[in-house]
Every structure is written in structure tokens, then in C-alpha cells.
């Protein structure tokens, strides 16, 4: 199995990274697949989100109880060639 992300998953990553906060599959679907029925679009968005989460590019919101939501946090592994949002330094300076 290839470890490459699909163009759609990369688009989801950019949406979440640039939008900030945590996003549900329905949130992603409304932005990226507006013409599809929401239940079908949410299922598709969920697959993209899970592909990103498996690779640790996004994290699940630990406070989301009923509906999972995902965001780009300081604990995420950046995608090669993609900048992290401000404030998400992967290697913060350790005070001496």
C-alpha cells in the first residue's frame, strides 16, 4: 500500500490547517463537497480525515464526546512541503 496522500486528503489538510480549530466530517463535507447529499459527503470526508489521522497529520479532538472532530495541532506531523500554521512549532526551543 502506498503511503501517499490523495489530492483530496491534502486539500482537507489545507482546509483544516488554514481554517484553524477542529472540524467534523460534516464541516469538511460542506466546504469541499457542497453538491453531494450531506450523509454521503460526510462519509467521504470521514475517509479523508481518517487517512490524515492515521499518518498523524491531524489529531482527533480529545474533548469531542459525541461527534469526532479533527484539527492540526502542535503534536501533528507536518506533511512534507506543507507549512505548519503559526504557533504549531514542532521543535520548540528548550529553555536553558
mmCIF file as gemmi writes it, N, C-alpha and C atoms, coordinates in Angstrom:
data_model
loop_
_atom_site.group_PDB
_atom_site.id
_atom_site.type_symbol
_atom_site.label_atom_id
_atom_site.label_alt_id
_atom_site.label_comp_id
_atom_site.label_asym_id
_atom_site.label_entity_id
_atom_site.label_seq_id
_atom_site.pdbx_PDB_ins_code
_atom_site.Cartn_x
_atom_site.Cartn_y
_atom_site.Cartn_z
_atom_site.occupancy
_atom_site.B_iso_or_equiv
_atom_site.pdbx_formal_charge
_atom_site.auth_seq_id
_atom_site.auth_asym_id
_atom_site.pdbx_PDB_model_num
ATOM 1 N N . UNK Axp A 1 ? 0.843 -1.186 0 1 0 ? 1 A 1
ATOM 2 C CA . UNK Axp A 1 ? 0 0 0 1 0 ? 1 A 1
ATOM 3 C C . UNK Axp A 1 ? 0.883 1.242 0 1 0 ? 1 A 1
ATOM 4 N N . UNK Axp A 2 ? 0.562 2.178 -0.835 1 0 ? 2 A 1
ATOM 5 C CA . UNK Axp A 2 ? 1.317 3.419 -0.914 1 0 ? 2 A 1
ATOM 6 C C . UNK Axp A 2 ? 0.974 4.304 0.272 1 0 ? 2 A 1
ATOM 7 N N . UNK Axp A 3 ? 1.963 5.035 0.746 1 0 ? 3 A 1
ATOM 8 C CA . UNK Axp A 3 ? 1.746 5.934 1.877 1 0 ? 3 A 1
ATOM 9 C C . UNK Axp A 3 ? 1.462 7.353 1.403 1 0 ? 3 A 1
ATOM 10 N N . UNK Axp A 4 ? 1.224 7.525 0.112 1 0 ? 4 A 1
ATOM 11 C CA . UNK Axp A 4 ? 0.952 8.854 -0.428 1 0 ? 4 A 1
ATOM 12 C C . UNK Axp A 4 ? -0.478 9.26 -0.137 1 0 ? 4 A 1
ATOM 13 N N . UNK Axp A 5 ? -0.65 10.541 0.129 1 0 ? 5 A 1
ATOM 14 C CA . UNK Axp A 5 ? -1.988 11.079 0.345 1 0 ? 5 A 1
ATOM 15 C C . UNK Axp A 5 ? -2.64 11.406 -0.991 1 0 ? 5 A 1
ATOM 16 N N . UNK Axp A 6 ? -3.935 11.232 -1.044 1 0 ? 6 A 1
ATOM 17 C CA . UNK Axp A 6 ? -4.666 11.621 -2.248 1 0 ? 6 A 1
ATOM 18 C C . UNK Axp A 6 ? -4.715 13.149 -2.32 1 0 ? 6 A 1
ATOM 19 N N . UNK Axp A 7 ? -4.931 13.687 -3.511 1 0 ? 7 A 1
ATOM 20 C CA . UNK Axp A 7 ? -5.074 15.145 -3.629 1 0 ? 7 A 1
ATOM 21 C C . UNK Axp A 7 ? -6.227 15.671 -2.77 1 0 ? 7 A 1
ATOM 22 N N . UNK Axp A 8 ? -7.279 14.876 -2.638 1 0 ? 8 A 1
ATOM 23 C CA . UNK Axp A 8 ? -8.42 15.298 -1.818 1 0 ? 8 A 1
ATOM 24 C C . UNK Axp A 8 ? -8.049 15.375 -0.334 1 0 ? 8 A 1
ATOM 25 N N . UNK Axp A 9 ? -7.307 14.373 0.147 1 0 ? 9 A 1
ATOM 26 C CA . UNK Axp A 9 ? -6.88 14.395 1.549 1 0 ? 9 A 1
ATOM 27 C C . UNK Axp A 9 ? -5.957 15.583 1.81 1 0 ? 9 A 1
ATOM 28 N N . UNK Axp A 10 ? -5.101 15.893 0.868 1 0 ? 10 A 1
ATOM 29 C CA . UNK Axp A 10 ? -4.226 17.05 1.008 1 0 ? 10 A 1
ATOM 30 C C . UNK Axp A 10 ? -5.041 18.338 1.048 1 0 ? 10 A 1
ATOM 31 N N . UNK Axp A 11 ? -6.088 18.401 0.253 1 0 ? 11 A 1
ATOM 32 C CA . UNK Axp A 11 ? -6.976 19.566 0.27 1 0 ? 11 A 1
ATOM 33 C C . UNK Axp A 11 ? -7.676 19.694 1.626 1 0 ? 11 A 1
ATOM 34 N N . UNK Axp A 12 ? -8.078 18.564 2.211 1 0 ? 12 A 1
ATOM 35 C CA . UNK Axp A 12 ? -8.695 18.571 3.539 1 0 ? 12 A 1
ATOM 36 C C . UNK Axp A 12 ? -7.695 19.084 4.566 1 0 ? 12 A 1
ATOM 37 N N . UNK Axp A 13 ? -6.456 18.587 4.501 1 0 ? 13 A 1
ATOM 38 C CA . UNK Axp A 13 ? -5.415 19.04 5.431 1 0 ? 13 A 1
ATOM 39 C C . UNK Axp A 13 ? -5.251 20.557 5.363 1 0 ? 13 A 1
ATOM 40 N N . UNK Axp A 14 ? -5.179 21.092 4.149 1 0 ? 14 A 1
ATOM 41 C CA . UNK Axp A 14 ? -5.007 22.541 3.985 1 0 ? 14 A 1
ATOM 42 C C . UNK Axp A 14 ? -6.207 23.31 4.522 1 0 ? 14 A 1
ATOM 43 N N . UNK Axp A 15 ? -7.408 22.796 4.293 1 0 ? 15 A 1
ATOM 44 C CA . UNK Axp A 15 ? -8.612 23.444 4.801 1 0 ? 15 A 1
ATOM 45 C C . UNK Axp A 15 ? -8.582 23.531 6.322 1 0 ? 15 A 1
ATOM 46 N N . UNK Axp A 16 ? -8.262 22.418 6.969 1 0 ? 16 A 1
ATOM 47 C CA . UNK Axp A 16 ? -8.239 22.38 8.433 1 0 ? 16 A 1
ATOM 48 C C . UNK Axp A 16 ? -7.087 23.222 8.985 1 0 ? 16 A 1
ATOM 49 N N . UNK Axp A 17 ? -5.923 23.076 8.377 1 0 ? 17 A 1
ATOM 50 C CA . UNK Axp A 17 ? -4.753 23.844 8.824 1 0 ? 17 A 1
ATOM 51 C C . UNK Axp A 17 ? -5.011 25.339 8.706 1 0 ? 17 A 1
ATOM 52 N N . UNK Axp A 18 ? -5.499 25.78 7.57 1 0 ? 18 A 1
ATOM 53 C CA . UNK Axp A 18 ? -5.691 27.204 7.33 1 0 ? 18 A 1
ATOM 54 C C . UNK Axp A 18 ? -6.91 27.756 8.062 1 0 ? 18 A 1
ATOM 55 N N . UNK Axp A 19 ? -7.927 26.91 8.251 1 0 ? 19 A 1
ATOM 56 C CA . UNK Axp A 19 ? -9.135 27.352 8.94 1 0 ? 19 A 1
ATOM 57 C C . UNK Axp A 19 ? -8.982 27.392 10.447 1 0 ? 19 A 1
ATOM 58 N N . UNK Axp A 20 ? -8.091 26.553 10.965 1 0 ? 20 A 1
ATOM 59 C CA . UNK Axp A 20 ? -7.889 26.5 12.412 1 0 ? 20 A 1
ATOM 60 C C . UNK Axp A 20 ? -9.032 25.793 13.111 1 0 ? 20 A 1
ATOM 61 N N . UNK Axp A 21 ? -8.826 25.483 14.355 1 0 ? 21 A 1
ATOM 62 C CA . UNK Axp A 21 ? -9.852 24.828 15.16 1 0 ? 21 A 1
ATOM 63 C C . UNK Axp A 21 ? -10.017 23.367 14.796 1 0 ? 21 A 1
ATOM 64 N N . UNK Axp A 22 ? -11.139 22.813 15.228 1 0 ? 22 A 1
ATOM 65 C CA . UNK Axp A 22 ? -11.45 21.405 14.975 1 0 ? 22 A 1
ATOM 66 C C . UNK Axp A 22 ? -12.645 21.319 14.034 1 0 ? 22 A 1
ATOM 67 N N . UNK Axp A 23 ? -12.584 20.338 13.132 1 0 ? 23 A 1
ATOM 68 C CA . UNK Axp A 23 ? -13.571 20.184 12.073 1 0 ? 23 A 1
ATOM 69 C C . UNK Axp A 23 ? -14.168 18.781 12.125 1 0 ? 23 A 1
ATOM 70 N N . UNK Axp A 24 ? -15.476 18.687 11.976 1 0 ? 24 A 1
ATOM 71 C CA . UNK Axp A 24 ? -16.146 17.389 11.868 1 0 ? 24 A 1
ATOM 72 C C . UNK Axp A 24 ? -16.167 16.978 10.396 1 0 ? 24 A 1
ATOM 73 N N . UNK Axp A 25 ? -16.436 15.706 10.121 1 0 ? 25 A 1
ATOM 74 C CA . UNK Axp A 25 ? -16.594 15.307 8.721 1 0 ? 25 A 1
ATOM 75 C C . UNK Axp A 25 ? -17.669 16.117 7.993 1 0 ? 25 A 1
ATOM 76 N N . UNK Axp A 26 ? -18.738 16.465 8.685 1 0 ? 26 A 1
ATOM 77 C CA . UNK Axp A 26 ? -19.794 17.277 8.057 1 0 ? 26 A 1
ATOM 78 C C . UNK Axp A 26 ? -19.295 18.67 7.711 1 0 ? 26 A 1
ATOM 79 N N . UNK Axp A 27 ? -18.481 19.262 8.589 1 0 ? 27 A 1
ATOM 80 C CA . UNK Axp A 27 ? -17.906 20.584 8.302 1 0 ? 27 A 1
ATOM 81 C C . UNK Axp A 27 ? -17.068 20.526 7.031 1 0 ? 27 A 1
ATOM 82 N N . UNK Axp A 28 ? -16.215 19.518 6.945 1 0 ? 28 A 1
ATOM 83 C CA . UNK Axp A 28 ? -15.348 19.359 5.775 1 0 ? 28 A 1
ATOM 84 C C . UNK Axp A 28 ? -16.203 19.14 4.528 1 0 ? 28 A 1
ATOM 85 N N . UNK Axp A 29 ? -17.205 18.294 4.641 1 0 ? 29 A 1
ATOM 86 C CA . UNK Axp A 29 ? -18.068 17.985 3.502 1 0 ? 29 A 1
ATOM 87 C C . UNK Axp A 29 ? -18.776 19.233 2.984 1 0 ? 29 A 1
ATOM 88 N N . UNK Axp A 30 ? -19.266 20.06 3.884 1 0 ? 30 A 1
ATOM 89 C CA . UNK Axp A 30 ? -19.965 21.279 3.453 1 0 ? 30 A 1
ATOM 90 C C . UNK Axp A 30 ? -19.044 22.208 2.653 1 0 ? 30 A 1
ATOM 91 N N . UNK Axp A 31 ? -17.768 22.213 2.983 1 0 ? 31 A 1
ATOM 92 C CA . UNK Axp A 31 ? -16.826 23.083 2.29 1 0 ? 31 A 1
ATOM 93 C C . UNK Axp A 31 ? -16.298 22.487 0.986 1 0 ? 31 A 1
ATOM 94 N N . UNK Axp A 32 ? -16.051 21.2 0.979 1 0 ? 32 A 1
ATOM 95 C CA . UNK Axp A 32 ? -15.355 20.603 -0.158 1 0 ? 32 A 1
ATOM 96 C C . UNK Axp A 32 ? -16.241 19.798 -1.102 1 0 ? 32 A 1
ATOM 97 N N . UNK Axp A 33 ? -17.413 19.366 -0.64 1 0 ? 33 A 1
ATOM 98 C CA . UNK Axp A 33 ? -18.303 18.563 -1.498 1 0 ? 33 A 1
ATOM 99 C C . UNK Axp A 33 ? -19.727 19.119 -1.385 1 0 ? 33 A 1
ATOM 100 N N . UNK Axp A 34 ? -19.932 20.377 -1.723 1 0 ? 34 A 1
ATOM 101 C CA . UNK Axp A 34 ? -21.23 21.001 -1.472 1 0 ? 34 A 1
ATOM 102 C C . UNK Axp A 34 ? -22.39 20.442 -2.292 1 0 ? 34 A 1
ATOM 103 N N . UNK Axp A 35 ? -22.137 19.806 -3.415 1 0 ? 35 A 1
ATOM 104 C CA . UNK Axp A 35 ? -23.224 19.322 -4.271 1 0 ? 35 A 1
ATOM 105 C C . UNK Axp A 35 ? -23.768 17.954 -3.903 1 0 ? 35 A 1
ATOM 106 N N . UNK Axp A 36 ? -23.049 17.215 -3.071 1 0 ? 36 A 1
ATOM 107 C CA . UNK Axp A 36 ? -23.451 15.857 -2.687 1 0 ? 36 A 1
ATOM 108 C C . UNK Axp A 36 ? -24.412 15.888 -1.501 1 0 ? 36 A 1
ATOM 109 N N . UNK Axp A 37 ? -25.254 14.86 -1.354 1 0 ? 37 A 1
ATOM 110 C CA . UNK Axp A 37 ? -26.055 14.752 -0.133 1 0 ? 37 A 1
ATOM 111 C C . UNK Axp A 37 ? -25.115 14.69 1.077 1 0 ? 37 A 1
ATOM 112 N N . UNK Axp A 38 ? -25.487 15.353 2.16 1 0 ? 38 A 1
ATOM 113 C CA . UNK Axp A 38 ? -24.584 15.511 3.308 1 0 ? 38 A 1
ATOM 114 C C . UNK Axp A 38 ? -24.136 14.181 3.895 1 0 ? 38 A 1
ATOM 115 N N . UNK Axp A 39 ? -25.009 13.185 3.962 1 0 ? 39 A 1
ATOM 116 C CA . UNK Axp A 39 ? -24.592 11.909 4.565 1 0 ? 39 A 1
ATOM 117 C C . UNK Axp A 39 ? -23.52 11.224 3.717 1 0 ? 39 A 1
ATOM 118 N N . UNK Axp A 40 ? -23.662 11.274 2.413 1 0 ? 40 A 1
ATOM 119 C CA . UNK Axp A 40 ? -22.659 10.672 1.521 1 0 ? 40 A 1
ATOM 120 C C . UNK Axp A 40 ? -21.358 11.477 1.547 1 0 ? 40 A 1
ATOM 121 N N . UNK Axp A 41 ? -21.473 12.797 1.501 1 0 ? 41 A 1
ATOM 122 C CA . UNK Axp A 41 ? -20.291 13.657 1.528 1 0 ? 41 A 1
ATOM 123 C C . UNK Axp A 41 ? -19.547 13.524 2.851 1 0 ? 41 A 1
ATOM 124 N N . UNK Axp A 42 ? -20.285 13.402 3.956 1 0 ? 42 A 1
ATOM 125 C CA . UNK Axp A 42 ? -19.649 13.24 5.273 1 0 ? 42 A 1
ATOM 126 C C . UNK Axp A 42 ? -18.888 11.919 5.36 1 0 ? 42 A 1
ATOM 127 N N . UNK Axp A 43 ? -19.434 10.87 4.775 1 0 ? 43 A 1
ATOM 128 C CA . UNK Axp A 43 ? -18.744 9.573 4.782 1 0 ? 43 A 1
ATOM 129 C C . UNK Axp A 43 ? -17.441 9.666 3.986 1 0 ? 43 A 1
ATOM 130 N N . UNK Axp A 44 ? -17.476 10.357 2.864 1 0 ? 44 A 1
ATOM 131 C CA . UNK Axp A 44 ? -16.265 10.548 2.064 1 0 ? 44 A 1
ATOM 132 C C . UNK Axp A 44 ? -15.248 11.385 2.831 1 0 ? 44 A 1
ATOM 133 N N . UNK Axp A 45 ? -15.697 12.474 3.427 1 0 ? 45 A 1
ATOM 134 C CA . UNK Axp A 45 ? -14.806 13.336 4.211 1 0 ? 45 A 1
ATOM 135 C C . UNK Axp A 45 ? -14.21 12.568 5.382 1 0 ? 45 A 1
ATOM 136 N N . UNK Axp A 46 ? -14.993 11.7 5.982 1 0 ? 46 A 1
ATOM 137 C CA . UNK Axp A 46 ? -14.506 10.897 7.104 1 0 ? 46 A 1
ATOM 138 C C . UNK Axp A 46 ? -13.343 10.005 6.676 1 0 ? 46 A 1
ATOM 139 N N . UNK Axp A 47 ? -13.412 9.429 5.494 1 0 ? 47 A 1
ATOM 140 C CA . UNK Axp A 47 ? -12.298 8.605 4.99 1 0 ? 47 A 1
ATOM 141 C C . UNK Axp A 47 ? -11.03 9.43 4.817 1 0 ? 47 A 1
ATOM 142 N N . UNK Axp A 48 ? -11.174 10.635 4.289 1 0 ? 48 A 1
ATOM 143 C CA . UNK Axp A 48 ? -10.003 11.507 4.128 1 0 ? 48 A 1
ATOM 144 C C . UNK Axp A 48 ? -9.428 11.875 5.495 1 0 ? 48 A 1
ATOM 145 N N . UNK Axp A 49 ? -10.303 12.199 6.442 1 0 ? 49 A 1
ATOM 146 C CA . UNK Axp A 49 ? -9.846 12.57 7.785 1 0 ? 49 A 1
ATOM 147 C C . UNK Axp A 49 ? -9.128 11.406 8.465 1 0 ? 49 A 1
ATOM 148 N N . UNK Axp A 50 ? -9.664 10.209 8.31 1 0 ? 50 A 1
ATOM 149 C CA . UNK Axp A 50 ? -9.018 9.044 8.924 1 0 ? 50 A 1
ATOM 150 C C . UNK Axp A 50 ? -7.655 8.772 8.295 1 0 ? 50 A 1
ATOM 151 N N . UNK Axp A 51 ? -7.523 8.973 6.985 1 0 ? 51 A 1
ATOM 152 C CA . UNK Axp A 51 ? -6.223 8.792 6.329 1 0 ? 51 A 1
ATOM 153 C C . UNK Axp A 51 ? -5.206 9.778 6.897 1 0 ? 51 A 1
ATOM 154 N N . UNK Axp A 52 ? -5.62 11.003 7.123 1 0 ? 52 A 1
ATOM 155 C CA . UNK Axp A 52 ? -4.723 12.009 7.701 1 0 ? 52 A 1
ATOM 156 C C . UNK Axp A 52 ? -4.403 11.689 9.163 1 0 ? 52 A 1
ATOM 157 N N . UNK Axp A 53 ? -5.396 11.246 9.918 1 0 ? 53 A 1
ATOM 158 C CA . UNK Axp A 53 ? -5.191 10.929 11.337 1 0 ? 53 A 1
ATOM 159 C C . UNK Axp A 53 ? -4.273 9.718 11.497 1 0 ? 53 A 1
ATOM 160 N N . UNK Axp A 54 ? -4.427 8.71 10.649 1 0 ? 54 A 1
ATOM 161 C CA . UNK Axp A 54 ? -3.547 7.531 10.713 1 0 ? 54 A 1
ATOM 162 C C . UNK Axp A 54 ? -2.084 7.903 10.521 1 0 ? 54 A 1
ATOM 163 N N . UNK Axp A 55 ? -1.848 8.902 9.735 1 0 ? 55 A 1
ATOM 164 C CA . UNK Axp A 55 ? -0.479 9.357 9.477 1 0 ? 55 A 1
ATOM 165 C C . UNK Axp A 55 ? -0.038 10.44 10.457 1 0 ? 55 A 1
ATOM 166 N N . UNK Axp A 56 ? -0.882 10.774 11.408 1 0 ? 56 A 1
ATOM 167 C CA . UNK Axp A 56 ? -0.614 11.761 12.454 1 0 ? 56 A 1
ATOM 168 C C . UNK Axp A 56 ? -0.475 13.187 11.903 1 0 ? 56 A 1
ATOM 169 N N . UNK Axp A 57 ? -1.088 13.469 10.751 1 0 ? 57 A 1
ATOM 170 C CA . UNK Axp A 57 ? -1.061 14.83 10.209 1 0 ? 57 A 1
ATOM 171 C C . UNK Axp A 57 ? -2.145 15.696 10.845 1 0 ? 57 A 1
ATOM 172 N N . UNK Axp A 58 ? -3.177 15.063 11.378 1 0 ? 58 A 1
ATOM 173 C CA . UNK Axp A 58 ? -4.219 15.755 12.137 1 0 ? 58 A 1
ATOM 174 C C . UNK Axp A 58 ? -4.494 14.929 13.383 1 0 ? 58 A 1
ATOM 175 N N . UNK Axp A 59 ? -5.107 15.567 14.377 1 0 ? 59 A 1
ATOM 176 C CA . UNK Axp A 59 ? -5.412 14.868 15.635 1 0 ? 59 A 1
ATOM 177 C C . UNK Axp A 59 ? -6.892 14.984 15.923 1 0 ? 59 A 1
ATOM 178 N N . UNK Axp A 60 ? -7.403 13.961 16.579 1 0 ? 60 A 1
ATOM 179 C CA . UNK Axp A 60 ? -8.798 13.991 16.99 1 0 ? 60 A 1
ATOM 180 C C . UNK Axp A 60 ? -8.917 14.873 18.23 1 0 ? 60 A 1
ATOM 181 N N . UNK Axp A 61 ? -9.993 15.608 18.318 1 0 ? 61 A 1
ATOM 182 C CA . UNK Axp A 61 ? -10.248 16.477 19.456 1 0 ? 61 A 1
ATOM 183 C C . UNK Axp A 61 ? -10.543 15.602 20.677 1 0 ? 61 A 1
ATOM 184 N N . UNK Axp A 62 ? -9.696 15.658 21.714 1 0 ? 62 A 1
ATOM 185 C CA . UNK Axp A 62 ? -9.917 14.8 22.88 1 0 ? 62 A 1
ATOM 186 C C . UNK Axp A 62 ? -11.168 15.179 23.674 1 0 ? 62 A 1
ATOM 187 N N . UNK Axp A 63 ? -11.693 16.366 23.464 1 0 ? 63 A 1
ATOM 188 C CA . UNK Axp A 63 ? -12.89 16.799 24.191 1 0 ? 63 A 1
ATOM 189 C C . UNK Axp A 63 ? -14.182 16.499 23.44 1 0 ? 63 A 1
ATOM 190 N N . UNK Axp A 64 ? -14.07 16.041 22.203 1 0 ? 64 A 1
ATOM 191 C CA . UNK Axp A 64 ? -15.262 15.724 21.415 1 0 ? 64 A 1
ATOM 192 C C . UNK Axp A 64 ? -15.811 14.386 21.886 1 0 ? 64 A 1
ATOM 193 N N . UNK Axp A 65 ? -16.97 14.401 22.47 1 0 ? 65 A 1
ATOM 194 C CA . UNK Axp A 65 ? -17.562 13.18 23.025 1 0 ? 65 A 1
ATOM 195 C C . UNK Axp A 65 ? -18.474 12.472 22.025 1 0 ? 65 A 1
ATOM 196 N N . UNK Axp A 66 ? -19.417 13.199 21.486 1 0 ? 66 A 1
ATOM 197 C CA . UNK Axp A 66 ? -20.431 12.563 20.651 1 0 ? 66 A 1
ATOM 198 C C . UNK Axp A 66 ? -20.028 12.482 19.181 1 0 ? 66 A 1
ATOM 199 N N . UNK Axp A 67 ? -19.477 13.569 18.666 1 0 ? 67 A 1
ATOM 200 C CA . UNK Axp A 67 ? -19.1 13.626 17.257 1 0 ? 67 A 1
ATOM 201 C C . UNK Axp A 67 ? -17.608 13.913 17.159 1 0 ? 67 A 1
ATOM 202 N N . UNK Axp A 68 ? -16.846 13.043 16.494 1 0 ? 68 A 1
ATOM 203 C CA . UNK Axp A 68 ? -15.4 13.29 16.391 1 0 ? 68 A 1
ATOM 204 C C . UNK Axp A 68 ? -15.127 14.534 15.553 1 0 ? 68 A 1
ATOM 205 N N . UNK Axp A 69 ? -14.112 15.255 15.971 1 0 ? 69 A 1
ATOM 206 C CA . UNK Axp A 69 ? -13.64 16.392 15.191 1 0 ? 69 A 1
ATOM 207 C C . UNK Axp A 69 ? -12.117 16.346 15.185 1 0 ? 69 A 1
ATOM 208 N N . UNK Axp A 70 ? -11.54 16.966 14.178 1 0 ? 70 A 1
ATOM 209 C CA . UNK Axp A 70 ? -10.113 16.847 13.928 1 0 ? 70 A 1
ATOM 210 C C . UNK Axp A 70 ? -9.506 18.214 13.706 1 0 ? 70 A 1
ATOM 211 N N . UNK Axp A 71 ? -8.227 18.364 14.091 1 0 ? 71 A 1
ATOM 212 C CA . UNK Axp A 71 ? -7.526 19.622 13.886 1 0 ? 71 A 1
ATOM 213 C C . UNK Axp A 71 ? -6.036 19.388 13.72 1 0 ? 71 A 1
ATOM 214 N N . UNK Axp A 72 ? -5.358 20.407 13.241 1 0 ? 72 A 1
ATOM 215 C CA . UNK Axp A 72 ? -3.902 20.389 13.143 1 0 ? 72 A 1
ATOM 216 C C . UNK Axp A 72 ? -3.382 21.036 14.416 1 0 ? 72 A 1
ATOM 217 N N . UNK Axp A 73 ? -2.628 20.281 15.196 1 0 ? 73 A 1
ATOM 218 C CA . UNK Axp A 73 ? -2.108 20.772 16.473 1 0 ? 73 A 1
ATOM 219 C C . UNK Axp A 73 ? -0.585 20.698 16.478 1 0 ? 73 A 1
ATOM 220 N N . UNK Axp A 74 ? 0.003 21.172 17.548 1 0 ? 74 A 1
ATOM 221 C CA . UNK Axp A 74 ? 1.466 21.134 17.694 1 0 ? 74 A 1
ATOM 222 C C . UNK Axp A 74 ? 1.987 19.707 17.769 1 0 ? 74 A 1
ATOM 223 N N . UNK Axp A 75 ? 1.132 18.738 18.072 1 0 ? 75 A 1
ATOM 224 C CA . UNK Axp A 75 ? 1.546 17.339 18.161 1 0 ? 75 A 1
ATOM 225 C C . UNK Axp A 75 ? 1.508 16.622 16.809 1 0 ? 75 A 1
ATOM 226 N N . UNK Axp A 76 ? 1.023 17.291 15.789 1 0 ? 76 A 1
ATOM 227 C CA . UNK Axp A 76 ? 0.891 16.677 14.474 1 0 ? 76 A 1
ATOM 228 C C . UNK Axp A 76 ? 2.225 16.642 13.734 1 0 ? 76 A 1
ATOM 229 N N . UNK Axp A 77 ? 2.346 15.663 12.866 1 0 ? 77 A 1
ATOM 230 C CA . UNK Axp A 77 ? 3.498 15.547 11.987 1 0 ? 77 A 1
ATOM 231 C C . UNK Axp A 77 ? 3.185 16.333 10.715 1 0 ? 77 A 1
ATOM 232 N N . UNK Axp A 78 ? 4.013 17.315 10.375 1 0 ? 78 A 1
ATOM 233 C CA . UNK Axp A 78 ? 3.716 18.085 9.17 1 0 ? 78 A 1
ATOM 234 C C . UNK Axp A 78 ? 3.864 17.239 7.91 1 0 ? 78 A 1
ATOM 235 N N . UNK Axp A 79 ? 3.084 17.563 6.909 1 0 ? 79 A 1
ATOM 236 C CA . UNK Axp A 79 ? 3.219 16.919 5.609 1 0 ? 79 A 1
ATOM 237 C C . UNK Axp A 79 ? 4.41 17.571 4.914 1 0 ? 79 A 1
ATOM 238 N N . UNK Axp A 80 ? 5.26 16.745 4.331 1 0 ? 80 A 1
ATOM 239 C CA . UNK Axp A 80 ? 6.457 17.256 3.669 1 0 ? 80 A 1
ATOM 240 C C . UNK Axp A 80 ? 6.082 18.299 2.627 1 0 ? 80 A 1
ATOM 241 N N . UNK Axp A 81 ? 6.716 19.455 2.73 1 0 ? 81 A 1
ATOM 242 C CA . UNK Axp A 81 ? 6.466 20.537 1.788 1 0 ? 81 A 1
ATOM 243 C C . UNK Axp A 81 ? 5.306 21.438 2.167 1 0 ? 81 A 1
ATOM 244 N N . UNK Axp A 82 ? 4.603 21.113 3.242 1 0 ? 82 A 1
ATOM 245 C CA . UNK Axp A 82 ? 3.467 21.915 3.685 1 0 ? 82 A 1
ATOM 246 C C . UNK Axp A 82 ? 3.837 22.642 4.974 1 0 ? 82 A 1
ATOM 247 N N . UNK Axp A 83 ? 3.622 23.955 5.038 1 0 ? 83 A 1
ATOM 248 C CA . UNK Axp A 83 ? 3.944 24.676 6.268 1 0 ? 83 A 1
ATOM 249 C C . UNK Axp A 83 ? 2.937 24.372 7.374 1 0 ? 83 A 1
ATOM 250 N N . UNK Axp A 84 ? 3.403 24.454 8.6 1 0 ? 84 A 1
ATOM 251 C CA . UNK Axp A 84 ? 2.51 24.337 9.749 1 0 ? 84 A 1
ATOM 252 C C . UNK Axp A 84 ? 1.963 25.725 10.036 1 0 ? 84 A 1
ATOM 253 N N . UNK Axp A 85 ? 0.788 25.809 10.647 1 0 ? 85 A 1
ATOM 254 C CA . UNK Axp A 85 ? 0.24 27.13 10.973 1 0 ? 85 A 1
ATOM 255 C C . UNK Axp A 85 ? 1.08 27.799 12.054 1 0 ? 85 A 1
ATOM 256 N N . UNK Axp A 86 ? 1.044 29.123 12.138 1 0 ? 86 A 1
ATOM 257 C CA . UNK Axp A 86 ? 1.791 29.815 13.183 1 0 ? 86 A 1
ATOM 258 C C . UNK Axp A 86 ? 1.401 29.294 14.567 1 0 ? 86 A 1
ATOM 259 N N . UNK Axp A 87 ? 2.395 29.16 15.421 1 0 ? 87 A 1
ATOM 260 C CA . UNK Axp A 87 ? 2.133 28.681 16.773 1 0 ? 87 A 1
ATOM 261 C C . UNK Axp A 87 ? 2.193 27.177 16.906 1 0 ? 87 A 1
ATOM 262 N N . UNK Axp A 88 ? 2.417 26.463 15.82 1 0 ? 88 A 1
ATOM 263 C CA . UNK Axp A 88 ? 2.495 24.996 15.874 1 0 ? 88 A 1
ATOM 264 C C . UNK Axp A 88 ? 3.924 24.54 15.636 1 0 ? 88 A 1
ATOM 265 N N . UNK Axp A 89 ? 4.86 25.154 16.32 1 0 ? 89 A 1
ATOM 266 C CA . UNK Axp A 89 ? 6.272 24.796 16.169 1 0 ? 89 A 1
ATOM 267 C C . UNK Axp A 89 ? 6.481 23.359 16.621 1 0 ? 89 A 1
ATOM 268 N N . UNK Axp A 90 ? 7.063 22.547 15.747 1 0 ? 90 A 1
ATOM 269 C CA . UNK Axp A 90 ? 7.278 21.13 16.061 1 0 ? 90 A 1
ATOM 270 C C . UNK Axp A 90 ? 8.445 20.923 17.009 1 0 ? 90 A 1
ATOM 271 N N . UNK Axp A 91 ? 9.397 21.844 17.027 1 0 ? 91 A 1
ATOM 272 C CA . UNK Axp A 91 ? 10.576 21.698 17.869 1 0 ? 91 A 1
ATOM 273 C C . UNK Axp A 91 ? 10.794 22.976 18.663 1 0 ? 91 A 1
ATOM 274 N N . UNK Axp A 92 ? 9.945 23.218 19.657 1 0 ? 92 A 1
ATOM 275 C CA . UNK Axp A 92 ? 10.1 24.467 20.413 1 0 ? 92 A 1
ATOM 276 C C . UNK Axp A 92 ? 11.45 24.497 21.121 1 0 ? 92 A 1
ATOM 277 N N . UNK Axp A 93 ? 11.967 25.687 21.25 1 0 ? 93 A 1
ATOM 278 C CA . UNK Axp A 93 ? 13.25 25.857 21.933 1 0 ? 93 A 1
ATOM 279 C C . UNK Axp A 93 ? 13.102 25.456 23.392 1 0 ? 93 A 1
ATOM 280 N N . UNK Axp A 94 ? 14.065 24.705 23.862 1 0 ? 94 A 1
ATOM 281 C CA . UNK Axp A 94 ? 14.064 24.27 25.258 1 0 ? 94 A 1
ATOM 282 C C . UNK Axp A 94 ? 14.845 25.296 26.052 1 0 ? 94 A 1
ATOM 283 N N . UNK Axp A 95 ? 14.222 25.875 27.104 1 0 ? 95 A 1
ATOM 284 C CA . UNK Axp A 95 ? 14.951 26.888 27.891 1 0 ? 95 A 1
ATOM 285 C C . UNK Axp A 95 ? 16.181 26.264 28.546 1 0 ? 95 A 1
ATOM 286 N N . UNK Axp A 96 ? 17.236 27.03 28.589 1 0 ? 96 A 1
ATOM 287 C CA . UNK Axp A 96 ? 18.491 26.549 29.189 1 0 ? 96 A 1
ATOM 288 C C . UNK Axp A 96 ? 18.439 26.607 30.694 1 0 ? 96 A 1
